[in-house]
Amino acid sequence: EISTPDTSGASLAIFRGMGFLVRIAIDADVKKQINENKKLDEIKNLQDEKNSNASQLNNLDQQIAQKQNKLNDPNTPE
């Protein structure tokens, strides 16, 4: 009778090792996605701040123009 070596333990170890490597790869992808999302949030916040500042500047420009018109023509309403 020919006996074959029991490789089930080795196969299980290989399978567990592969599972471990897959988990590491998934964890790395998740961390990368979290970092990318943080960067995108920072960019969005900066864009929102820029738009708010531009709107405030536009309002100030309009107020300046109204004051200049009032100085040039006293009959112009404020």
Buried (B, 14 or more C-beta within 10 A) or exposed (E): EEEEEEEEEEEEEEEEEEEEEEEEEEEEEEEEEEEEEEEEEEEEEEEEEEEEEEEEEEEEEEEEEEEEEEEEEEEEEE
